[in-house]
Amino acid sequence: MTDLEHSICTKLEGVFAARGFTAPGVAELRKGADVSLRTLYKYFPSKEDMIIGALEVRHRRYLSLLTEAAETAPQDRLTAILSTIEHWMQTNAPHGCMDRAALSAYPESEQVSQCVTRHKQETQDQLAALLGLQHKAGELFLIHEGAVSTYPLNGSEVFSWAKSAILSLTQETAS
């Protein structure tokens, strides 16, 4: 991805975060991306391509933050990762997961579905690897998705619940 494409995607992400995926038309997206219509369509020939580009930039940033959080002592890693996810939700996703919102807005789109599925698999794999719980990747992912999904309803308390559930997994594994 070129610097210009990255810049466009980052700006599109802001528009989609503020207005959702169905509300903004191409004119609003072009204005939000601060490029000409020709440039926008050169890199992103359809609205679905614009959505996928925005989701991709967002996903890469999320995975990078998780990796940074894991660069701590092993005994502090779980808390650091959950704190990072909590901060992400507070600052970047107070209304929930944008991947899930995109899938809800475009349920018939194979492109959006493939993008979201890949992102979810990469998140599952990365969390399991960072926490050394590859053998419990599915369970760990379910806890992650549950926390992210219920955050808009229950707030930061969900991360205490998630930590408790993950600690139960690790104790179960140690037994």
MARTI-373333 format. One line per 10 residues: their letters; for each residue x negated, y negated, z negated of N, C-alpha, C, O, CB. Coordinates in steps of 0.001 Angstrom, whole numbers, plus 524288, in hexadecimal, padded with zeros to 5 digits. Each point is the difference from the previous one (the first is absolute). Glycine has a CB too. Example, Ala and Ser with C-alpha at 12.3 -4.5 7.8 and 13.67 -1.06 7.14 Angstrom:
BEGIN
as = 7CC7A/8163A/7E188/8037A/7FB5A/80000/7FC7C/7FB50/80000/7FBF4/80013/7FD67/80B70/80482/7FDBB ~ 7F9FA/7F751/807AE/7FCCC/7FB5A/7FFC4/80302/7FBBE/7FD26/7FE03/7FBAC/7FF57/7FD5D/806C8/8090A
END
This chain:
BEGIN
mtdlehsict = 7FCB4/80494/80000/8034C/7FB6C/80000/7FC82/7FB27/80000/7FC7C/7FF87/7FCC1/80AC5/80557/7FE7A ~ 7F9B7/7F79B/8085B/7FCF0/7FB32/8004B/80184/7FC54/7FB8E/803F4/800C7/7FD5F/7FB51/80030/80C6A ~ 7FD81/7FB04/7F56E/8013D/7FC1F/7FBFA/80533/7FD52/80128/80311/7FEFC/7FC71/7F358/7FF9B/80201 ~ 80A93/80043/8068E/804E8/7FD79/80174/804A0/80397/7FEE1/803F1/7FE45/7FDDA/7F75E/7FC96/80913 ~ 8043F/80A17/7FA81/80439/803BC/7FEE3/800F6/80068/7FA1D/80478/80020/7FE3C/7F93E/804EA/809ED ~ 7FE13/7FB2B/7F4E1/8007A/80058/7FA51/802C4/7FB28/7FDDA/80370/8006B/7FCAA/7F45B/8050C/802EE ~ 806B5/7F607/80252/80274/7FB23/7FE4D/805D4/7FFF3/8014B/80337/7FE82/7FCC1/7F440/7FCDC/8047E ~ 809DA/80640/80377/80580/8003F/80197/802F9/803BD/7FC6F/8043B/7FEB9/7FE1B/7F94D/7FF4A/80B41 ~ 80044/8068E/7F5BE/80299/803F1/7FCB3/800D3/7FE0B/7FA72/80420/800DF/7FDB1/7F7DB/80622/807C1 ~ 8001E/7F660/7F86E/80071/7FDED/7FAB3/8045F/7FBFC/7FFAF/80304/7FFF2/7FC41/7F36C/801A1/80251
klegvfaarg = 809E3/7FB19/80557/80425/7FC07/80010/80558/80279/800EB/803E0/7FE5C/7FDAD/7F5AE/7FB0E/805A3 ~ 806A8/80A82/8000D/804F2/802CC/800D6/801BD/802B0/7FAF9/804A4/80014/7FEBE/7F90F/8014B/80ABC ~ 7FE98/800CF/7F3B2/80146/80278/7FAFF/802C3/7FC22/7FC6C/803D1/8015C/7FD68/7F472/804A0/80383 ~ 805CF/7F537/7FEF3/8026F/7FBFC/7FCC1/8059A/7FEDF/8019A/8036D/7FF5C/7FCB0/7F3D3/7FCCE/801F2 ~ 809A9/8039A/8067B/80551/7FF12/801EF/80384/80492/7FE8B/8044F/7FF32/7FE07/7F82E/7FB68/8096D ~ 801B9/80A2A/7F97E/8032E/8049A/7FEC6/800FA/80071/7FA1D/80443/80184/7FE5F/7F813/80308/8098A ~ 7FFCC/7FA28/7F4EE/800B1/8003E/7FA51/8041E/7FC16/7FE33/80310/8011C/7FC76/7F39A/801C1/80288 ~ 80964/7F89A/80370/803B0/7FBEB/7FE70/80575/800C4/80243/803DF/7FEC2/7FD6E/7F49F/7FB3A/801F1 ~ 807DD/8080D/80568/804FF/80013/802C6/80215/80566/80146/80453/80083/8020C/7F916/7F720/80191 ~ 7FF92/80C67/7FB33/801AC/8053E/8016D/7FE71/80142/80593/7FD6A/7FCE7/8029E/80A08/8026B/7F723
ftapgvaelr = 7FA26/8053A/80803/7FE61/801C9/8052C/80406/7FEF6/8043E/7FE99/7FFA4/80496/7FC37/8071C/7F6FE ~ 80A18/7F8C4/80306/803FD/7FF36/80407/80140/7FA43/800E2/8015B/7FE82/8045D/80254/80A1D/7F94B ~ 7FBE6/7F421/7FE56/8019D/7FA87/80071/7FCAE/7FCBD/803C0/80235/7FD53/80355/800FA/80379/7F3A5 ~ 7F7AC/7FF4F/808A3/7FD09/7FC7A/80365/7FFFA/801D1/805B2/7FF10/80491/8012F/7FB60/7F925/7F727 ~ 8069D/7FE9E/80B14/7FF97/80115/80594/7FA73/7FF05/801D0/7FCAB/7FE54/7FCF6/80CC3/7FF4A/8045F ~ 7F59C/8036B/80393/7FAB7/7FF63/8021C/7FE34/7FA53/7FFB3/7FB65/7FF01/7FF0D/80630/80896/806EC ~ 801F5/7F4AE/7FAD0/7FE7D/7FA79/7FFB1/7FDFB/7FEAE/7FA82/7FC13/7FD49/7FF6D/80AA6/80077/8077F ~ 7FBF4/8042C/7F51C/7FE4A/7FF0C/7FAA2/7FADE/802D3/7FEDD/7FC9E/7FDE4/7FD51/80CBD/80109/7FFEF ~ 7F611/805C3/804C1/7FB27/802EC/7FF3A/7FB71/7FD4E/802BA/7FBB5/7FFB9/7FDDA/80971/80896/80174 ~ 7FBC2/7F5BB/80559/7FBEF/7FD29/802D6/7FE54/7FB31/7FCE9/7FB59/7FEF6/7FF5F/80843/80440/80935
kgadvslrtl = 8003D/7F9E3/7F584/7FED3/7FB54/7FCE9/7FD04/8017A/7FB09/7FC2A/7FD74/7FE9B/80BE9/7FE21/804F3 ~ 7F9B0/80881/7F9D2/7FD61/801C3/7FB3F/7FA74/801DD/800F7/7FC92/7FF4A/7FCB4/80C10/80327/7FFD7 ~ 7F67C/7FFEF/807F7/7FAC6/801F0/8015F/7FC75/7FBA1/801EB/7FB3F/800A3/8005B/808B0/807F7/801E6 ~ 7FE75/7F2EE/7FEFB/7FD18/7FB61/801BA/7FCC9/80104/804F1/7FB79/7FE70/80070/80429/7FEAF/7F645 ~ 802E5/80590/80CFE/7FD9C/800FC/80518/8041D/7FF19/80433/804A4/7FF77/7FED9/7F4F8/8071D/7FD4C ~ 804A8/7F943/808A8/803BA/7FF81/80450/802ED/80528/800AE/7FE38/80420/7FE4B/7FC06/7F528/80630 ~ 80A3A/80661/7FE04/80309/804B6/80114/7FCD0/803C3/8035E/8002E/804BF/7FF41/80838/7F618/8001D ~ 7F4BB/802FE/8044A/7FCBA/80337/8036B/7FBEC/8030A/7FCD8/7FF35/804AA/800DE/80228/7F4DB/80669 ~ 7FC16/803D0/7F516/7FC10/80295/7FCBC/8027E/80424/7FC8D/7FDE6/8044A/7FF6C/7FCB8/7F38F/800A6 ~ 809D7/806E1/7FDA6/802AD/803C4/7FCA3/80146/804F4/80307/7FEF0/80454/7FE32/804CE/7F456/7FC7E
ykyfpskedm = 7FE8C/806AC/809F1/80176/8048D/80324/7FB4A/802D0/8025B/8004B/804A9/80129/80814/7F6DE/800CF ~ 7F351/801B0/7FEBE/7FB47/80284/80204/7FE2C/80444/7FC3E/7FE85/80446/801A2/7FEEB/7F364/802FC ~ 802B2/8071B/7F660/7FE1D/803B4/7FC18/80444/8038A/7FDD7/7FEFA/8046A/7FE63/7FA3E/7F525/7FF5E ~ 80B93/80473/8023E/80464/802E3/7FDBF/804AC/7FF8B/803AA/80333/7FC76/7FF68/7F986/801EA/7F75A ~ 803B1/8052A/80D07/803EC/7FF95/80428/805B0/8009B/7FE41/8038F/7FECD/80301/7F5A3/80493/802C2 ~ 807B6/7FE75/7F576/80561/8009B/7FE24/80044/7FE85/7FA3A/7FC03/7FFAD/7FD56/805B5/80782/8094A ~ 802F9/7F7F1/7F78B/800AB/7FECC/7FA71/7FE2A/8049B/7FCAA/7FDBA/7FF36/7FBD6/809E6/7FADD/80647 ~ 7F954/80AA6/7FFA9/7FE1A/80497/7FD1F/7FA12/7FFF3/7FF93/7FDDB/8015A/7FBEA/809E2/803C3/8072F ~ 7F59A/7F959/80110/7FA4B/7FF9E/7FFCE/7FE4C/7FBDC/7FC0F/7FC13/800AA/7FD4E/80368/80230/80C16 ~ 8037B/7F8E2/7F648/7FED4/7FBE3/7FC33/800A9/80213/7FA74/7FCC8/7FEF4/7FC96/8061C/7FA2C/809D9
iigalevrhr = 80146/809CB/7F8B5/80103/8024A/7FAD8/7FB9C/803BE/7FE8B/7FDF2/7FFCB/7FBA8/80BC6/7FF58/805B9 ~ 7F4DE/8043B/80236/7FBE6/803DC/7FEF2/7FACB/7FD4D/7FEF2/7FD1E/8019A/7FC80/8078A/804EC/8092E ~ 7FA20/7F571/7FD48/7FB2F/7FD12/7FF0F/7FFE1/7FDA2/7FA8E/7FC10/80055/7FD43/8036F/7FDC1/80C3D ~ 804D7/7FF85/7F4F4/80056/7FDA6/7FACC/7FF86/80428/7FBBE/7FD3C/7FF3E/7FC24/80869/7F99A/80782 ~ 7FD0C/80B83/7FD13/7FFB9/8043E/7FC24/7FA81/80240/7FFA5/7FE30/80162/7FBC5/80B32/800B6/805FA ~ 7F3FE/7FE43/802B2/7FAB9/8023C/80014/7FC32/7FC9E/7FCE9/7FCF3/80204/7FCE1/804EE/801FD/80BDC ~ 7FE48/7F6E4/7F81D/7FC86/7FC76/7FD29/80124/80043/7FA23/7FC6D/80019/7FCC9/8030B/7F9F7/80B1A ~ 80578/8060D/7F6D1/801A0/80050/7FA83/7FE1C/8051D/7FD83/7FDF8/7FFFF/7FBA4/809F0/7FA75/80668 ~ 7F8C4/809D3/800B8/7FE77/80523/7FDFF/7FA1A/80048/7FF11/7FE45/801FB/7FBF9/8094F/8020C/808C9 ~ 7F563/7FA05/7FEE8/7FA4B/80012/7FF68/7FE69/7FCE4/7FB2B/7FC88/8019A/7FD14/8025B/7FF41/80CB2
rylsllteaa = 803AC/7FAB0/7F56A/7FED6/7FCCC/7FB6E/8015A/802F6/7FAF5/7FD0F/7FFC9/7FC34/804A0/7F80A/8091B ~ 802B2/80AE2/7FAAA/801B0/80305/7FB6B/7FC10/80452/7FEBF/7FE5A/80093/7FB85/80B10/7FD7E/806AC ~ 7F51A/804F2/801C2/7FC37/80437/7FF1B/7FAC8/7FDDE/7FE12/7FD77/8025E/7FCAB/806EF/802EC/80A49 ~ 7FA09/7F64F/7FB20/7FB1F/7FD8F/7FE5B/8003F/7FE69/7FA3E/7FC38/800B3/7FD1D/80256/7FC1D/80C12 ~ 805DB/80112/7F52F/800A6/7FE84/7FA80/7FFDC/804C6/7FC69/7FDC2/7FFCC/7FBC1/80788/7F877/80716 ~ 7FD1D/80C06/7FEE2/7FFD9/804CD/7FCDF/7FA66/801F9/7FF6F/7FE66/801A6/7FBC6/80AA8/800A3/8074A ~ 7F400/7FD8B/80131/7FA8B/801B8/7FFDE/7FCD1/7FC96/7FC4F/7FCEB/801F9/7FCE2/803E0/80153/80C53 ~ 7FFF8/7F795/7F728/7FD39/7FC69/7FC7B/8015D/80122/7FA4E/7FC93/7FFF5/7FCA1/80364/7F931/80A68 ~ 804FA/807DB/7F7E8/801B7/80111/7FAA2/7FD73/804EB/7FDD6/7FF05/80061/7FB4F/8097B/7FB40/806A4 ~ 7F66F/80819/8016D/7FDBF/804FD/7FE4A/7FA2C/7FFA3/7FEE0/7FDAE/803B1/7FDFA/80917/800D0/8073E
etapqdrlta = 7F6DE/7F718/7FC13/7FA68/7FF4D/7FF0F/7FF1F/7FE6C/7FA52/7FDF7/7FBCC/7FEDB/80094/8019E/80A96 ~ 80304/805FD/7F320/7FF92/7FF24/7FA64/7FEAC/80533/7FD6D/7FFCA/8040C/80297/806B3/7F466/7FDB0 ~ 7F8A3/8076B/7FAB6/7FECA/804DB/7FD2F/80486/803D2/80098/80489/7FE66/7FFF0/7F5D7/7FCAD/7F994 ~ 80473/809F4/8070E/80427/803DE/800D7/8046E/7FFBA/7FC01/8048D/800AC/80168/7F4B6/804FB/8027F ~ 8057C/7F962/7F730/80415/7FFD6/7FC06/80387/7FB2B/80085/80443/7FFE3/7FDC6/7F5BF/8050E/7FC4E ~ 80443/7F71D/808D1/80314/7FB37/800C0/802AB/7FFC6/80555/8030A/7FC6D/8010E/7F6D2/7FF0D/7F8F5 ~ 80507/80848/8094A/801B9/7FFDA/80571/805F4/7FFED/80093/80215/7FCD8/802F8/7F5C7/807E0/7FF5A ~ 80ADE/7FEA9/7FAEB/805B2/80040/80074/80277/7FAC9/7FE86/8035B/7FDFF/802CE/7FC61/80B9A/7FB34 ~ 7FE9B/7F43B/7FD9F/8021E/7FAF7/7FE4A/7FED1/7FBC1/803F9/8035E/7FCC4/80128/7FB98/805F7/7F585 ~ 7FC50/7FD3C/80B6B/7FE7E/7FC07/803D7/80344/80070/804F7/801BB/7FC0D/80221/7F531/80401/7FA3C
ilstiehwmq = 809EA/804AF/80576/80318/800C6/804C2/805AB/7FE6D/7FF16/8024C/7FD4C/8033F/7F7BD/80A04/7FF7C ~ 80839/7FA52/7F8EF/80574/7FE91/7FEE8/80097/7FA22/7FF30/803EF/7FDBC/80195/7FD79/80B0D/7FA68 ~ 7FAC3/7F4BF/80195/80025/7FA4B/7FF5E/7FFC3/7FD47/80547/80291/7FC05/800D4/7F923/804D8/7F66D ~ 8013A/80149/80C47/7FF9F/7FDD0/80545/8052A/80091/802E6/801BF/7FC59/80298/7F4B1/805C3/7FD96 ~ 80BFF/8026D/7FF66/80510/800CB/80293/80413/7FC57/7FD9F/80325/7FDB3/802D2/7FA95/80BC1/7FF11 ~ 8023A/7F604/7F901/803AC/7FC70/7FD68/7FF3E/7FA68/801F2/803CA/7FD53/80146/7FC43/80880/7F6C9 ~ 7FB1B/7F871/8082A/7FEE6/7FAB4/801EE/801BB/7FF6B/805AE/80226/7FBF6/8017D/7F63C/8035D/7F851 ~ 806B0/804AF/80959/801B4/7FFF5/8057C/805EC/7FF3B/80046/801EE/7FCCC/80306/7F68A/80922/7FF83 ~ 80A56/7FD01/7FA52/805B6/7FF9E/80012/801BE/7FA8C/7FE4C/80393/7FDC4/80250/7FD23/80BE3/7FBCE ~ 7FCCF/7F43D/7FDE8/80175/7FAD0/7FE1A/7FF07/7FBC6/8040F/8032D/7FC72/800A6/7FAD0/80684/7F659
tnaphgcmdr = 7FDA2/7FD6D/80BB9/7FE6E/7FBC9/80389/8014B/800EE/805B9/800B8/7FC41/802ED/7F84F/801F0/7F6DB ~ 80748/806B5/807E1/800AE/80130/8058D/80504/802E2/80153/801A4/8000C/80485/7F4DE/80035/7FBFF ~ 80BF1/80223/7FB9C/80491/80340/80137/80415/7FFEC/7FBA1/801C4/80422/7FE4B/7F86F/8018D/80718 ~ 80751/7F5AE/7F8CA/803B4/7FFD3/7FBA2/80554/80265/80140/802F2/80160/7FC75/7F87B/7F6AC/8009A ~ 805CA/80871/807F9/80506/80247/80198/7FF76/805A2/801D3/803CB/8025A/801CA/7FF2B/7F4C4/800B6 ~ 7F859/80B0C/7FD0F/7FF31/8056A/80181/7FC3A/8009B/80487/7FDB1/7FC39/801DF/80B2E/8059E/7FAFB ~ 7F695/802E7/804D1/7FC3D/8018C/80400/801A1/7FE0F/8056B/80456/8010E/801CA/7F96E/806D5/7F8DB ~ 7FEB5/7F545/807F0/80131/7FE13/80544/8003D/80466/80400/802FB/7FFAE/803C2/7F8BA/7F7ED/7F9EC ~ 80136/80C79/80192/8004F/80477/80395/80587/8023A/7FFF0/80255/8010B/80413/7F419/80105/7FA7C ~ 80B91/7FEA1/7FCBF/8053E/80234/7FF77/8041F/7FC45/8024B/803C6/801BA/8026F/7F94F/80326/7F576
aalsaypese = 80229/7F60F/80750/803A1/7FC23/8022A/7FFE9/8001F/805FA/80413/7FF87/80283/7FAA5/7FAD5/7F586 ~ 7FCA4/80645/80A37/7FF92/8004F/805B9/802C8/804D7/8020A/802B2/7FFCC/803FB/7F4BD/7FB6D/7FBB0 ~ 807E8/8090F/7FDA0/80292/804DD/80190/805F0/7FF7E/7FF94/802D8/8020E/8034A/7F548/80309/7F9C0 ~ 809B8/7F83D/7FF00/805A1/7FF1C/7FF68/8021C/7FC7A/8044F/80456/800CB/801EA/7FABB/80052/7F46E ~ 7FDDA/7FB03/80B2A/801AF/7FC58/8040F/7FFD1/80270/80570/8030F/7FE8E/8036A/7F9BD/7FA22/7F708 ~ 7FFA5/80AFC/8065D/7FF47/8027F/8051D/80013/805F5/7FF73/7FC22/8028F/80145/7FE99/7F5AD/801D1 ~ 8098B/809FB/7FB11/80026/805A3/7FEF5/7FF73/80369/804DC/7FE7C/8048B/7FF97/80710/7F963/7F8DF ~ 7FBA5/7FFF8/80C13/7FFAF/80309/804D9/7FABE/7FF6C/802C5/7FF0D/8028C/803F8/80A8A/7FC66/7FCEE ~ 7F305/7FDBE/7FD09/7FAFE/7FEFB/8028E/7FBFF/80432/7FEAB/7FE60/80089/7FB81/8038D/7F5E7/80440 ~ 7FC88/80C7B/80426/7FBFF/80400/7FF48/7FACD/7FD7A/7FE84/7FD17/8021C/7FCCE/8077D/803B9/809AE
qvsqcvtrhk = 7FA3E/7F59A/7FBDF/7FB1C/7FD44/7FED9/7FFB8/7FE60/7FA46/7FC13/800E8/7FD60/803A3/7FBE9/80BDE ~ 80472/800CD/7F4DE/80010/7FE3F/7FA8C/7FFC9/804B8/7FC60/7FD2D/7FFEE/7FC1C/807FB/7F803/8065E ~ 7FDC2/80C19/7FEBD/8000A/804BF/7FCD1/7FA8E/80271/7FFAF/7FE42/80180/7FBC7/80B16/80006/806C6 ~ 7F403/7FEE0/801D4/7FAB9/80241/8000B/7FC34/7FCAA/7FCDB/7FCBA/8020D/7FD23/80519/801DE/80BA3 ~ 7FE9E/7F6F8/7F7C4/7FCA1/7FC65/7FD1D/800C9/800A8/7FA22/7FC3A/80092/7FD14/80415/7F914/80A6A ~ 80494/80645/7F6CC/80130/8007B/7FA6D/7FE5A/8055C/7FDF2/7FDCC/8005E/7FBBE/809B9/7F962/80553 ~ 7F983/80A59/801DD/7FE74/80547/7FE5F/7FA17/8005A/7FF54/7FE19/8023D/7FC31/809AF/8017F/8087D ~ 7F55B/7FA10/7FF00/7FA44/80008/7FFA5/7FE2F/7FCEB/7FB3B/7FC8C/801BD/7FD24/802CF/7FF0A/80CA7 ~ 802F9/7FAA8/7F55C/7FE82/7FCD4/7FB79/800FE/802E7/7FAE8/7FCBC/7FFEE/7FC79/80541/7F7FF/808A2 ~ 8027E/80A9B/7FA84/8014D/802D5/7FB34/7FC3D/80493/7FF25/7FE61/80102/7FB96/80B11/7FC6B/8057C
qetqdqlaal = 7F52D/80551/8031D/7FC4B/8045C/7FF87/7FAA4/7FE05/7FE5C/7FD78/80259/7FCA7/8077A/802A6/80A30 ~ 7F952/7F6BA/7FB78/7FAEA/7FDCC/7FE92/7FFF9/7FE2C/7FA52/7FC1C/800A8/7FD40/80286/7FC9B/80C12 ~ 805A5/80079/7F4F4/80062/7FE50/7FA8A/7FFBC/804B6/7FC61/7FD38/7FFE9/7FC14/80829/7F84C/8069A ~ 7FD7B/80BDD/7FE9F/7FFEB/804CE/7FCDE/7FA7A/8022C/7FFB3/7FE15/80135/7FBC2/80B2E/800C1/806DC ~ 7F436/7FE86/801D4/7FAB9/80235/80029/7FC29/7FCAD/7FCE7/7FCC2/8020F/7FD1B/80538/801C7/80BA5 ~ 7FE65/7F709/7F7DC/7FC47/7FC97/7FD5F/800CD/80003/7FA17/7FC35/8004B/7FD10/80374/7FA27/80AF5 ~ 8052B/8053D/7F639/800F8/80029/7FA59/7FDF9/80514/7FD9F/7FD70/7FFF5/7FBEF/80A76/7FA5C/8054D ~ 7F942/80A01/8014E/7FE3B/80513/7FE06/7FA0D/8003F/7FFC6/7FDCB/801E7/7FC2D/80A46/8024B/8077C ~ 7F559/7F9E8/80063/7FA47/80015/8001D/7FDB3/7FC63/7FBD7/7FC52/80179/7FD48/803FB/8008E/80C4E ~ 801D3/7F94E/7F5E9/7FDEF/7FC3F/7FC38/80098/801E9/7FA62/7FCC1/7FED6/7FCA6/80560/7FA06/80999
lglqhkagel = 80207/80A11/7F8C5/800F3/801F8/7FAB6/7FE1C/8059D/7FF3B/80087/80230/7FBC0/8071F/7F7E3/803C8 ~ 7F625/80840/8049C/7FE16/8055C/7FF9F/80460/803EB/7FF20/7FF41/803F4/7FD5F/7F873/7F88F/7FF25 ~ 80CD1/80265/805AD/8048F/80369/7FF47/80211/801FC/8053D/804BA/80020/800E0/7FD8F/7FAF8/7F6F1 ~ 7FA2A/80672/80BA5/801A0/801D7/80527/803CD/80492/7FFA5/80381/8007A/80342/7F3F4/7FC8A/80047 ~ 807E6/8064F/7F897/80366/8048F/7FF53/80576/7FE7A/7FE03/8038A/80341/7FFE1/7F47A/80223/7FE50 ~ 808A1/7F5B9/80048/80510/7FE02/7FE2B/801A4/7FB3F/80339/802CA/7FC93/7FE1A/7FB4F/806BE/7F8CA ~ 80022/7FC89/80DF9/800F7/7FB6D/80350/805CE/7FEDC/800B2/8019D/7FB7A/7FFC1/7F615/80674/804DA ~ 80B6B/80212/7FC41/8059D/7FF31/800C5/8029D/7FDBA/7FB35/80318/7FC57/80064/7FCE7/80B03/805D8 ~ 7FEC5/7FAD1/7F541/80240/7FE15/7FB23/7FE4F/7FA61/7FEF7/80326/7FCB6/7FE75/7FCF6/80C70/7FE02 ~ 7FADC/7F5CE/80466/7FDE5/7FAC6/7FF3C/802AB/7FC1C/803A5/8015A/7FBAB/7FE69/7F60F/80832/7FED7
flihegavst = 80952/7FDB7/8079A/8028E/7FC99/803CB/805AC/7FEF1/7FE75/801E1/7FB9C/8008E/7F839/807E2/80674 ~ 80892/8006E/7F718/80567/7FF52/7FE44/80047/7FC0B/7FB86/8038D/7FCC3/7FFD6/7FE85/80C7B/802EA ~ 7FA42/7F704/7F9B5/7FFCD/7FC3A/7FBB2/7FF03/7FA87/80223/80292/7FC43/7FE66/7FA1F/80AB9/7FB79 ~ 7FF9B/7F88B/809BB/7FEDF/7FAEB/8026D/804D7/7FDC2/80299/80173/7FB83/7FF0D/7F54C/8073F/8025F ~ 80BBB/8005E/801D7/80493/7FE1F/802E4/80488/7FEBC/7FC52/802E8/7FC47/800E6/7FA4A/80911/806D0 ~ 80362/7FDBF/7F42B/8040C/7FEDC/7FC26/7FF0F/7FACC/7FD4F/803A2/7FCF2/7FF3C/7FD96/80C97/7FF6D ~ 7F9EF/7F576/7FFE9/7FEB1/7FB10/7FD6E/800E3/7FB61/803AB/80243/7FC0B/7FE76/7F728/808A6/7FBFD ~ 804CD/7FBD6/80A5F/8009E/7FBC8/803CE/805C7/7FF13/80140/801B1/7FB89/8008D/7F580/806A8/8033D ~ 80BC7/801FC/7FCA4/80592/7FF89/8014C/80336/7FDAF/7FB94/803AF/7FD0F/800F4/7FB4A/80A8A/804E5 ~ 7FFAB/7F9B2/7F55E/80321/7FE22/7FB9B/7FE07/7FADE/7FDB4/80297/7FDB1/7FCAC/7FF80/80B85/8016C
yplngsevfs = 7F967/7F501/803A0/7FDE5/7FB0E/7FE07/803E3/7FB79/80083/800B3/7FD1C/7FC38/7F668/80613/8062A ~ 80B71/7FC13/80219/803A4/7FB94/8005C/80472/8003A/7FBFB/8022E/7FBF4/7FE98/7FBAE/8039C/80ADC ~ 80375/8050A/7F4BC/80434/80097/7FC23/7FE0D/7FFD0/7FA61/80285/7FDB2/7FC9D/80245/80795/809E8 ~ 7F6BB/7FD25/7F880/7FE23/800B1/7FAAB/7FB2A/7FCDD/7FE97/7FE7B/7FFD7/7FB71/80545/808D8/80512 ~ 7F9D1/7F4D4/8034F/7FB6C/7FCD3/7FEE7/7FB3C/8032F/7FE76/7FF8E/804A1/80139/80670/7F463/7FC18 ~ 7F680/80461/7FFFD/7FAE5/8023F/7FEC3/80033/804D2/7FC8C/7FC36/802F3/7FFC2/80050/7F43C/8011E ~ 807C6/809A7/7FC7F/80083/80499/7FC9D/7FF17/80514/80308/7FE37/803DF/7FDC6/80820/7F724/7FCA6 ~ 7FAE3/804F9/80AA4/7FF65/804CD/80314/7FA5A/801E6/80018/7FF07/804A8/800B2/80886/7F88F/804C9 ~ 7F4BE/7FF3E/7F9D4/7FA8A/801A0/80032/7FE59/802BF/7FAF5/7FC69/80333/80010/801BC/7F557/805FC ~ 80466/80641/7F5A8/7FF30/80308/7FB2E/8021E/8057E/800BE/7FD8A/803D3/7FE6D/80306/7F401/7FC11
waksailslt = 803FA/8088B/807E5/80254/8051A/80115/7FC82/80326/803AC/7FF1C/804A8/7FF34/809E1/7F78E/7FF81 ~ 7F50B/80121/8055A/7FC9E/802A7/803CC/7FB0C/80202/7FD5B/7FE50/80465/800FA/80537/7F5E1/80633 ~ 7FA2B/8027F/7F57E/7FB39/801A4/7FD4D/80114/804C9/7FCA1/7FCED/803B3/7FFF9/7FFCD/7F306/80002 ~ 80791/8093B/7FD37/80171/80472/7FCB6/800B6/804F3/80347/7FE2A/80433/7FE89/8062A/7F5A6/7FB24 ~ 7FE54/8059F/80ABB/800E2/8048A/8036A/7FAE0/8020F/8023D/7FF33/804BB/8004A/809AC/7F7C5/801F1 ~ 7F3B0/7FFFB/7FF58/7FAFD/801B1/8023A/7FCA1/8028B/7FBC9/7FD65/803E9/80105/8030C/7F4DD/805B0 ~ 7FF97/80510/7F4A2/7FD0D/8026F/7FBBB/8021A/80571/7FED0/7FCFF/8038B/7FEC1/8011F/7F398/7FD7E ~ 806F8/8098B/80421/8024A/8053D/7FF53/7FDFB/803B6/8042D/7FEE6/8048D/7FEE6/80926/7F77C/7FD21 ~ 7F777/80208/808C1/7FDDC/80339/8043F/7FA6A/801AA/7FED2/7FE8B/80485/800C9/8073B/7F6D4/80599 ~ 7F71E/800F2/7F7BA/7FA83/80143/7FF07/7FF75/803C7/7FB6E/7FC8C/80357/80007/800DB/7F3E4/80379
qetas = 805F4/80847/7F898/7FFE1/803A8/7FB95/801C7/80567/801B8/7FDE9/803F8/7FE46/803C7/7F4A6/7FB81 ~ 80234/80775/809A4/801F9/804EC/8022C/7FBA5/802C0/80305/7FF6A/804C4/7FFB6/809BE/7F77F/800E1 ~ 7F3D1/800AC/8024B/7FBB6/80218/80320/7FBA9/80216/7FC7F/7FD96/803FD/8012D/80498/7F5B9/80607 ~ 7FCDB/8038D/7F479/7FBD1/80195/7FC76/80156/804FF/7FD08/7FC82/802CD/7FE3F/800FF/7F3D6/800E2 ~ 8077C/80A78/80052/801B2/804A7/7FD06/7FEEF/804FE/802E7/8012F/8043B/7FE0B/805A8/7F675/7FDCC
END
